[in-house]
Amino acid sequence: MVAPGTGYEDIRDWLSEHCGMSFPEKKKELLEHRMAKVQERFGLATLDELAVELTVGGDVDLKLAVIHAASTNHTYFFRETQGLDFYRDKILTAQLPAGGLRVWSAAASSGDEAYSLAIMATQKFGPTAFSRVSILGTDISMPAISQAEQAIYGTSHLEHVPEELLERYFTPAGMGQYRIVPEVRRMCTFRRLNLKAAPYPFTKGFHVVFCRNILYYFDRKHQYQILEQLYEATEPGGWLLTSVTEVVRDLRTRWQPVSNAVYRRPL
Ligand SMILES: C[S@@+](CC[C@H](N)C(=O)[O-])C[C@H]1O[C@@H](n2cnc3c(N)ncnc32)[C@H](O)[C@@H]1O
């Protein structure tokens, strides 16, 4: 049973246990602010009431809404060029695996990263990119996955897209928005997946995993566990690309550092 006045603690603990997300005391106000939207939607006057519904009730929609509201989905096309340059210059230029390169955008949010990778593969391989590179985008947030599947974006997502790429790989979708062209869309598949819910449901390993701007959600224990799970899901010789601000080295995982924010599973 939930004790009165412990709404923040109960929701914090639930998010940590189920999603690995970390909301320490200094982020209490942020969590309360984000939960206010969920309270409004589900007609719950207090945080305590929300905590009861979350931890004792069985409403899946409410749980998904809490997860989505707690997440920071902010992302945009061609974010952090360092990892993308490595992908273009070192990974796409090497001999690709016989069955094609399997790429995983492991915290895909609205799909911007996955489509950026697909556009880069299309620039390199033209119409044959589809048979050479496939990209899976996963995220815990269902609204984010739905947006990725729709592939329609407003200007805040597109600021870093060069004009010629906007013309070549997007079509106007009205209201100042743009949609990814089918040629690029068909290279990408999106699924909901909680990175904390191991083991991951893949039958084939990935050759490249992008896991950027998500590790800081988790405490060190969960960061370690997720990095080890990503390792298991990667083919020997495969790559992990993180954000430059995320420190993997200290965690003593099996990933071998290659350069800043680039890691490799040994052959
Ligand atoms: C800031 S976005 C990062 C998007 C993209 N990778 C980038 O670098 O721009 C972080 C994403 O992680 C997702 N996320 C948070 N916890 C997760 C979990 N346990 N499993 C999978 N995705 C999660 C959020 O829903 C959010 O869309």
The ligand as an SDF file (V2000), in Angstrom:
LIG
                    3D

 27 29  0  0  0  0  0  0  0  0999 V2000
   17.0620   12.3000  -25.4140 C   0  0  0  0  0  0  0  0  0  0  0  0
   16.3410   10.9740  -26.3020 S   0  0  0  0  0  0  0  0  0  0  0  0
   17.7510   10.4710  -27.2790 C   0  0  0  0  0  0  0  0  0  0  0  0
   17.4130   10.3190  -28.7420 C   0  0  0  0  0  0  0  0  0  0  0  0
   18.6210   10.0640  -29.6570 C   0  0  0  0  0  0  0  0  0  0  0  0
   19.2990    8.8370  -29.3280 N   0  0  0  0  0  0  0  0  0  0  0  0
   19.5830   11.2270  -29.6480 C   0  0  0  0  0  0  0  0  0  0  0  0
   20.7290   11.0710  -29.2620 O   0  0  0  0  0  0  0  0  0  0  0  0
   19.1670   12.3260  -30.0320 O   0  0  0  0  0  0  0  0  0  0  0  0
   16.2890    9.7140  -25.0450 C   0  0  0  0  0  0  0  0  0  0  0  0
   15.2530    8.6490  -25.3330 C   0  0  0  0  0  0  0  0  0  0  0  0
   15.4580    7.5600  -24.4370 O   0  0  0  0  0  0  0  0  0  0  0  0
   14.2100    6.9590  -24.2060 C   0  0  0  0  0  0  0  0  0  0  0  0
   14.2770    6.1010  -23.0120 N   0  0  0  0  0  0  0  0  0  0  0  0
   14.2970    6.4600  -21.7160 C   0  0  0  0  0  0  0  0  0  0  0  0
   14.3330    5.3710  -20.9190 N   0  0  0  0  0  0  0  0  0  0  0  0
   14.3540    4.2920  -21.7400 C   0  0  0  0  0  0  0  0  0  0  0  0
   14.3930    2.8960  -21.5320 C   0  0  0  0  0  0  0  0  0  0  0  0
   14.4070    2.3640  -20.2940 N   0  0  0  0  0  0  0  0  0  0  0  0
   14.3920    2.0780  -22.6090 N   0  0  0  0  0  0  0  0  0  0  0  0
   14.3640    2.5900  -23.8710 C   0  0  0  0  0  0  0  0  0  0  0  0
   14.3180    3.9000  -24.1310 N   0  0  0  0  0  0  0  0  0  0  0  0
   14.3100    4.7550  -23.0830 C   0  0  0  0  0  0  0  0  0  0  0  0
   13.2820    8.1560  -24.0530 C   0  0  0  0  0  0  0  0  0  0  0  0
   11.9280    7.7850  -24.2820 O   0  0  0  0  0  0  0  0  0  0  0  0
   13.8290    9.1030  -25.1120 C   0  0  0  0  0  0  0  0  0  0  0  0
   13.1170    9.0160  -26.3120 O   0  0  0  0  0  0  0  0  0  0  0  0
  1  2  1  0
  2  3  1  0
  2 10  1  0
  3  4  1  0
  4  5  1  0
  5  6  1  0
  5  7  1  0
  7  8  2  0
  7  9  1  0
 10 11  1  0
 11 12  1  0
 11 26  1  0
 12 13  1  0
 13 14  1  0
 13 24  1  0
 14 15  1  0
 14 23  1  0
 15 16  2  0
 16 17  1  0
 17 18  1  0
 17 23  2  0
 18 19  1  0
 18 20  2  0
 20 21  1  0
 21 22  2  0
 22 23  1  0
 24 25  1  0
 24 26  1  0
 26 27  1  0
M  CHG  2   2   1   9  -1
M  END
$$$$
